[in-house]
Amino acid sequence: MTRRLTRPFPTLAALVLAAAGSMAALPPAALAQTGSPTEITERQPPLITIDFKGGTVAEYVAALRKSAGEEPVNVVLSKEAADVPLSTISLRLVSLDNAVQAISPAAGLANGEFLIQRIKPMAPPNSNAAAVYSVDYIRRERVVQTVSGRIFGDPQIQVFSLKPLTEPSPEDGGPTVTEHAETILTAIQTALDLDASTEAPRPDVKFHRESGLLIVRAIPAQLRAVEGCLERMRDDVDRRRAAIRVNRLGPEEMVERKAAVTRAEFELQQRKVECDLAEKNLTQLRTLRDSGNVSEGEYNKAEAELQKNRMMLAMSHAEIERARELLSISEARTTRSVDDRVEQLRKELADANRRLIEVSKRRDAGTASEKEEQAIVAEKDRIVAQLKDMIAKQSSASLNVWSAGPAILDLTDWPKDQYDQTLSVIRSIYSGSKNPPKIETPGGQRILVAGEQWQVESVVTIIREIGRARRLAEPTIGPAVQPKPGTGR
C-alpha cells in the first residue's frame, strides 16, 4: 500500500507577502535588471545596408527584407502607399527605423504626404518581439499659385450624367417631371460665371446629347460648382416628382385602397360578432357566479376578455374610417393631379416651341446643327402625345357618369335567419358612411347592390366571406338592370 503525502496550498496573502519579501531582499541594481512583470522586451532591429536604384515603395520594402537577411522586417503598406514611386536610396549600416523613414524624402512631398508610424509591440513579457511599421500615403491636389498669389488646383476631367434630369423616372410609371438639357447647361454656365477670374483656367464644358453625358474639364473649385448646381437641380426635380407620385395613384394602388376598405369592413363585422359572444358569455358567468358555480377569477377573466373585444371593436371603427378617408383623398388627388399635369405639359410645349424657333434661327445663321433641331422636334412630339392622353383623362374625369355595375345576390339557398342576419350586417357596416352603396331587397332572399364599382365588389366579398365562415351555399351573383348614365343611384 502506497502512502501519498499531501501539502496544503499557500493562501493568496502568503504569496503576496513572500513576493514582497523576496523583492525587498534584492539590491536596487538587481531589481532594475529584473524589470516589471508586464514589461515587453523588444527585439533589437537589424542594421541595414542598401543600394536601391529606384522603384515603388513596395519594391523598396522588399529590398529592405532582402538586405536584413533572416532578421524580421515588418512593414504594413496601405494600397495608396504601395505604388508611390521613389528615387534612388543608398544607406550604410543604418537602423531599420531610419531606413523606413527614408521613404518620405525619396518620394518628395509635391503631390502627397507619407504617414509612417512605429506600432508598439503587444506580446507576452520577454518575448523578444520585433517592431512593426505602418506606412500610409495621403494624396492632395496639386496647386498652382498665380502671380497675384491666388492658388488654383490642377485642372481635372469629370463626367456627369444628365439623364436622371432630362428623362422620365422609370419608377414613376407615368407622367413625371423633367428638365431640358439647355436649361441645365444655362444654369451650370451661370454658376461658373459667378466665380470668373482672369487668372483661373477657363473651364471646358461639353454635352454629348445622344448619351446624355456632360463632360467638364475644370479646376477643383469649378467642378464643385458644377456638382453643387446639379445636386440642387436633382433635389428640386426629386421633390416635384415625389409630389406627383403622392398625388397620383396608379390602377394597382387604387385597387389596393379599395381592398383596404373591404378588409376593414369585414374586420369590423368580425369584431362585432366577437363582442356579442363575449357579452353573452359574461352574462351567463355572472349568473353562475352568483349561484356559486363559477369562481370570481373566471368571471374576472371573462370580463377582461369583453373589455379587450370592445377595444378592438373601437380600433376597427377607426381603421375603417381611415381606409375610407384615404380612398376619398386618393380619388380627389387623382383628379387634381391630371389637371396639374395638363397645365405643366402646356408650359413644356410652349417652351419647346420657343426653343425650336431659336434653333431654327441659329441654323439659318450656321451656329446650330440639324441634330439639335431634330432632338427638339422629337421632344415636342413626345409632349404633344402626353398632352393628348392627359386631356382625354381630364375629359373622362369631368363627365362623372355612372360607371358601376349593380349586382343582385341570390341567397335563396340560405336559411332565412342567416339571410336576415347577413342583410343586417351589411346595413350596419355602411350605416355611418358618408357615401354608402345602395342596398335594397327586390323580393325573395335577394340583395341588390348599386354604387361605385369598388363598393359593389366590397359588399359581394363580405357576403361571400360570411357564407364561407358559416359553411353556407355560395350565393348566386348576377347583374342588375344598369341605370342610365348621369341619373344617379
C-alpha positions in Angstrom: 0.0 0.0 0.0 1.5 3.4 -1.1 1.1 6.4 1.1 0.5 9.7 -0.7 1.8 12.8 1.1 -0.2 16.0 0.6 0.9 19.6 1.2 -1.6 22.3 1.8 -1.6 25.2 -0.9 -0.4 28.6 0.4 -3.0 31.3 0.8 -3.1 34.4 -1.5 -1.9 36.6 1.4 1.0 34.3 2.0 2.1 34.5 -1.7 1.8 38.3 -1.7 3.9 38.6 1.5 6.5 36.2 0.2 6.8 38.0 -3.2 7.2 41.4 -1.4 9.9 40.0 0.9 11.9 38.4 -1.9 11.9 41.7 -3.9 12.8 43.7 -0.9 15.8 41.4 -0.4 17.2 42.2 -3.9 19.7 45.1 -4.3 18.5 48.1 -6.4 20.6 47.2 -9.4 19.3 43.6 -9.4 15.7 44.9 -9.2 16.3 47.2 -12.1 17.6 44.3 -14.2 14.7 42.1 -13.4 12.1 44.7 -14.7 8.4 44.9 -14.3 6.4 41.6 -14.7 4.4 43.3 -17.6 7.4 44.9 -19.4 7.9 43.7 -23.0 11.5 43.2 -24.2 11.7 44.4 -27.8 14.0 42.7 -30.3 16.9 44.8 -31.5 16.3 45.9 -35.1 18.9 44.9 -37.7 21.3 47.3 -39.3 20.5 48.0 -42.9 22.9 48.5 -45.9 21.1 49.0 -49.2 21.6 50.5 -52.7 18.1 50.9 -54.1 18.1 52.1 -57.7 14.6 53.4 -57.6 11.1 51.9 -57.9 7.9 51.8 -55.9 7.5 51.7 -52.1 6.5 48.1 -52.3 9.7 47.2 -54.2 11.8 49.2 -51.6 10.3 47.3 -48.7 11.1 44.0 -50.5 14.7 45.2 -50.9 14.8 46.0 -47.2 13.8 42.5 -46.3 16.4 41.1 -48.6 19.1 43.3 -47.0 18.1 42.2 -43.5 18.6 38.6 -44.3 17.0 36.4 -41.7 16.2 39.3 -39.4 12.5 40.3 -39.4 11.3 43.4 -41.3 7.6 44.0 -40.6 6.2 46.8 -42.7 2.4 47.2 -43.4 1.7 49.2 -46.6 -1.6 50.8 -47.5 -2.8 50.4 -51.1 -2.2 54.1 -51.7 1.4 53.9 -50.4 2.5 50.7 -52.2 2.6 52.2 -55.7 4.2 55.6 -55.0 7.5 55.9 -56.9 10.7 56.5 -55.1 14.1 57.9 -56.2 17.5 56.2 -55.5 18.2 55.4 -51.9 21.7 54.4 -50.7 22.2 53.6 -47.0 25.1 52.2 -45.0 24.6 50.5 -41.6 21.6 52.4 -40.5 18.8 51.3 -38.2 15.6 49.9 -39.6 13.8 53.0 -38.2 15.9 55.3 -40.4 15.6 53.0 -43.4 11.8 53.1 -43.2 11.7 56.9 -42.6 13.8 57.4 -45.8 10.7 56.6 -47.8 9.3 60.1 -47.4 12.2 62.2 -48.7 12.8 59.8 -51.5 9.2 60.3 -52.8 9.0 64.1 -52.4 6.1 65.9 -51.0 4.7 67.7 -54.1 1.6 65.5 -54.5 1.0 64.0 -51.1 2.3 63.1 -47.7 3.5 59.9 -46.0 2.3 58.9 -42.6 4.9 56.5 -41.1 4.2 55.1 -37.6 6.0 52.6 -35.4 3.4 50.3 -33.8 4.1 49.5 -30.1 4.6 45.7 -29.7 1.8 43.8 -27.9 3.3 40.5 -26.8 4.0 38.4 -23.6 6.9 39.6 -21.3 10.4 38.9 -22.5 9.1 37.6 -25.9 11.8 39.5 -27.9 9.1 40.9 -30.2 10.1 42.6 -33.5 9.0 46.1 -34.3 6.1 46.8 -36.8 5.8 49.8 -39.1 2.8 51.2 -40.8 3.2 53.3 -44.0 0.2 55.2 -45.4 0.1 57.9 -48.1 -2.4 60.8 -48.4 -2.7 62.4 -51.8 -3.5 66.1 -52.2 -4.4 68.2 -55.1 -1.6 69.7 -57.0 -1.8 73.5 -56.7 -0.8 76.3 -58.9 0.0 79.7 -57.5 -0.5 82.7 -59.8 1.4 86.0 -59.8 -1.3 87.6 -57.6 -0.9 84.8 -55.0 -4.3 83.2 -55.7 -4.0 79.4 -55.7 -5.9 77.1 -58.1 -6.0 73.3 -58.2 -4.8 71.3 -61.1 -7.5 71.0 -63.9 -9.3 67.7 -63.9 -11.9 66.0 -66.1 -15.2 64.8 -64.6 -18.2 63.2 -66.4 -21.8 63.8 -65.2 -25.0 62.0 -66.5 -27.9 64.4 -67.1 -30.4 61.6 -67.9 -31.8 61.5 -64.4 -32.9 65.1 -65.0 -33.8 65.1 -68.7 -35.6 61.7 -68.9 -38.7 60.4 -67.0 -38.0 58.4 -63.9 -38.7 54.7 -64.6 -40.2 54.2 -61.1 -42.9 56.8 -61.8 -44.6 54.7 -64.5 -46.4 57.7 -65.9 -46.2 61.4 -66.4 -43.3 62.9 -64.4 -41.1 66.0 -64.1 -38.1 66.5 -66.4 -35.7 69.4 -67.2 -34.5 70.4 -70.6 -30.8 70.0 -71.3 -30.5 73.6 -72.4 -31.9 74.7 -69.0 -29.3 72.6 -67.1 -26.4 73.9 -69.3 -27.5 77.5 -68.8 -27.7 77.0 -65.0 -24.2 75.5 -64.9 -22.7 78.3 -67.1 -24.3 80.9 -64.8 -22.8 79.2 -61.7 -19.3 79.1 -63.4 -19.6 82.8 -64.4 -20.2 83.9 -60.8 -16.6 82.9 -59.9 -15.0 84.0 -63.2 -11.3 85.1 -62.9 -8.9 86.3 -65.4 -6.2 84.2 -63.9 -8.1 80.9 -63.4 -8.2 78.5 -66.3 -11.4 78.7 -68.3 -13.5 75.5 -67.8 -14.4 73.4 -70.9 -18.0 72.1 -70.8 -19.1 69.7 -73.5 -22.5 68.0 -73.7 -23.0 64.8 -75.7 -26.7 64.8 -76.4 -27.0 61.2 -77.6 -25.6 59.7 -74.4 -26.8 62.5 -72.1 -23.3 62.9 -70.7 -21.8 66.2 -69.6 -18.0 66.3 -69.8 -16.3 69.1 -67.8 -12.6 69.9 -67.6 -12.0 72.4 -64.9 -10.1 73.2 -61.7 -11.5 71.6 -58.4 -13.4 74.7 -57.3 -15.2 74.9 -60.7 -16.0 71.2 -60.6 -17.5 71.7 -57.1 -19.7 74.5 -58.5 -21.0 72.2 -61.3 -21.6 69.4 -58.8 -23.5 71.8 -56.5 -25.6 73.1 -59.3 -26.6 69.6 -60.5 -27.3 68.4 -56.9 -29.7 71.4 -56.3 -31.5 70.7 -59.6 -31.8 66.9 -58.7 -33.2 67.8 -55.3 -35.8 70.1 -56.9 -36.8 67.5 -59.6 -37.0 64.7 -57.0 -39.2 66.9 -54.8 -41.6 67.7 -57.6 -41.6 64.0 -58.7 -42.4 62.9 -55.2 -45.3 65.4 -55.1 -46.7 63.9 -58.3 -46.3 60.4 -57.0 -48.2 61.3 -53.8 -51.0 63.0 -55.8 -51.3 60.3 -58.4 -52.1 56.7 -57.7 -51.9 54.1 -60.4 -54.5 51.4 -61.0 -52.8 48.9 -58.7 -52.7 51.5 -55.8 -56.3 52.4 -56.3 -57.3 48.7 -56.2 -55.3 48.3 -53.0 -57.0 51.3 -51.4 -60.4 49.8 -52.3 -59.4 46.4 -51.0 -58.3 48.0 -47.7 -61.8 49.4 -47.3 -63.2 45.9 -47.9 -60.9 44.3 -45.4 -61.6 47.0 -42.8 -65.4 46.5 -43.2 -65.1 42.7 -42.8 -62.8 43.1 -39.8 -65.3 45.4 -38.2 -68.0 42.8 -38.6 -65.9 40.1 -37.0 -65.2 42.4 -34.0 -68.9 43.0 -33.6 -69.6 39.2 -33.5 -66.8 38.7 -31.0 -68.2 41.4 -28.8 -71.7 39.9 -28.9 -70.3 36.5 -27.9 -68.2 37.9 -25.1 -71.2 39.8 -23.7 -73.4 36.7 -23.8 -70.6 34.7 -22.1 -70.2 37.3 -19.4 -74.0 37.3 -18.7 -74.0 33.5 -18.3 -70.9 33.6 -16.0 -72.5 36.3 -13.8 -75.5 34.0 -13.2 -73.2 31.1 -12.4 -71.0 33.2 -10.1 -74.0 34.4 -8.1 -75.1 30.8 -7.6 -71.6 29.8 -6.6 -70.9 27.5 -9.6 -68.1 29.7 -11.1 -65.2 31.3 -9.2 -64.6 35.1 -9.1 -61.4 34.6 -11.1 -63.1 33.0 -14.0 -65.7 35.8 -14.1 -63.0 38.5 -13.9 -61.2 36.8 -16.8 -64.3 36.8 -19.0 -64.9 40.5 -18.1 -61.4 41.4 -19.2 -61.9 39.5 -22.4 -65.0 41.6 -23.1 -63.1 44.8 -22.5 -60.4 43.7 -24.9 -63.0 42.9 -27.6 -64.6 46.3 -27.1 -61.3 48.0 -27.5 -60.6 46.0 -30.7 -64.0 47.0 -32.0 -63.3 50.7 -31.4 -60.0 50.2 -33.3 -61.8 48.6 -36.2 -64.2 51.6 -36.3 -61.2 53.9 -36.5 -59.5 51.8 -39.1 -62.5 51.7 -41.4 -62.9 55.4 -41.2 -59.2 55.8 -42.0 -59.4 53.5 -45.0 -62.5 55.3 -46.4 -60.8 58.7 -45.9 -57.7 57.6 -47.7 -59.7 56.3 -50.6 -61.6 59.5 -50.8 -58.4 61.6 -50.7 -56.8 59.4 -53.4 -59.7 59.8 -55.7 -59.7 63.6 -55.3 -55.9 63.7 -55.8 -56.1 61.6 -58.9 -58.4 64.2 -60.5 -56.3 67.1 -59.3 -53.0 65.6 -60.5 -54.5 65.2 -64.0 -55.3 68.9 -64.1 -51.8 69.8 -62.8 -50.1 67.6 -65.3 -52.1 69.1 -68.2 -51.0 72.6 -67.1 -47.4 71.5 -66.8 -47.4 69.9 -70.3 -48.8 73.0 -71.8 -46.0 75.0 -70.3 -43.4 72.5 -71.6 -45.0 72.6 -75.1 -44.7 76.4 -75.1 -41.1 76.2 -74.0 -40.3 73.6 -76.7 -41.9 75.8 -79.4 -39.8 78.8 -78.2 -36.5 76.7 -78.3 -37.4 75.3 -81.7 -37.8 78.9 -83.1 -34.4 79.8 -81.6 -32.6 76.8 -83.0 -34.2 77.4 -86.5 -32.8 80.9 -86.4 -29.4 79.6 -85.3 -29.4 77.0 -88.1 -30.0 79.8 -90.7 -27.0 81.6 -89.1 -24.9 78.4 -89.3 -24.5 78.1 -85.5 -26.8 75.1 -84.8 -26.8 71.6 -86.2 -29.7 69.6 -87.8 -29.4 67.0 -85.0 -30.1 69.7 -82.4 -33.2 70.8 -84.2 -34.4 67.2 -84.7 -33.9 66.5 -80.9 -36.2 69.4 -80.0 -38.8 68.2 -82.6 -38.8 64.7 -81.1 -39.2 66.2 -77.6 -42.1 68.3 -78.8 -43.8 65.3 -80.4 -43.5 63.4 -77.1 -45.0 66.3 -75.1 -47.9 66.6 -77.6 -48.6 62.8 -77.3 -48.6 63.0 -73.5 -50.8 66.2 -73.6 -53.4 64.5 -75.7 -53.5 61.5 -73.4 -53.9 63.7 -70.3 -56.6 65.8 -71.9 -58.6 62.7 -72.6 -58.3 61.6 -69.0 -59.3 65.1 -67.9 -62.4 65.0 -70.0 -63.3 61.5 -68.8 -63.0 62.5 -65.2 -65.1 65.6 -65.7 -68.1 63.7 -67.2 -68.7 61.9 -63.8 -71.1 59.4 -65.4 -72.4 56.2 -63.9 -69.7 53.6 -64.4 -70.6 51.0 -61.8 -72.4 47.7 -62.5 -75.2 47.0 -60.0 -75.4 43.4 -58.9 -78.1 41.1 -57.4 -77.0 38.4 -54.9 -79.5 35.5 -54.7 -79.4 33.9 -51.2 -82.4 31.6 -51.7 -80.4 28.6 -50.6 -79.5 30.2 -47.2 -81.7 29.7 -44.1 -84.0 32.7 -43.5 -82.4 33.7 -40.2 -78.9 33.6 -41.8 -80.1 35.8 -44.7 -81.7 38.3 -42.3 -78.5 38.5 -40.2 -76.3 39.0 -43.2 -78.6 41.8 -44.5 -78.4 43.4 -41.1 -74.7 43.1 -41.0 -74.2 44.8 -44.4 -76.5 47.7 -43.5 -74.8 48.2 -40.1 -71.4 48.3 -41.8 -72.4 51.2 -44.0 -74.7 53.0 -41.6 -72.1 55.6 -40.7 -70.6 56.0 -44.2 -70.9 59.4 -45.9 -71.3 57.8 -49.3 -72.8 54.3 -48.8 -73.8 52.0 -51.6 -77.4 51.4 -52.4 -78.7 48.2 -50.7 -82.2 47.0 -51.4 -84.3 43.8 -51.3 -86.2 43.4 -54.6 -88.1 40.4 -53.3 -87.3 36.9 -52.1 -84.0 36.3 -50.4 -82.1 38.6 -52.8 -80.0 41.7 -52.2 -79.5 44.4 -54.8 -76.2 46.4 -54.5 -75.5 49.5 -56.5 -72.9 52.3 -56.3 -69.3 52.7 -57.2 -67.7 49.6 -58.6 -65.4 49.1 -55.6 -68.5 49.4 -53.3 -70.3 46.7 -55.2 -67.2 44.5 -55.1 -66.8 45.1 -51.3 -70.4 44.0 -50.5 -70.1 40.9 -52.7 -66.8 40.0 -51.0 -68.3 40.4 -47.5 -71.3 38.3 -48.2 -69.2 35.6 -49.7 -66.9 35.6 -46.7 -69.8 35.4 -44.3 -71.2 32.4 -46.2 -67.9 30.6 -46.2 -67.4 31.2 -42.5 -70.8 29.8 -41.8 -70.4 27.0 -44.4 -73.4 28.2 -46.4 -74.0 27.8 -50.1 -72.2 30.1 -52.5 -74.5 33.0 -53.4 -75.6 33.3 -57.0 -74.5 36.7 -58.3 -75.9 38.3 -61.5 -76.0 41.8 -63.0 -79.0 44.1 -62.3 -80.5 46.5 -64.8 -78.0 49.3 -65.2 -79.3 52.8 -64.6 -78.9 55.4 -67.4 -75.7 57.5 -67.2 -76.0 60.6 -65.1 -79.3 59.6 -63.5 -77.9 58.9 -60.1 -78.2 55.8 -58.0 
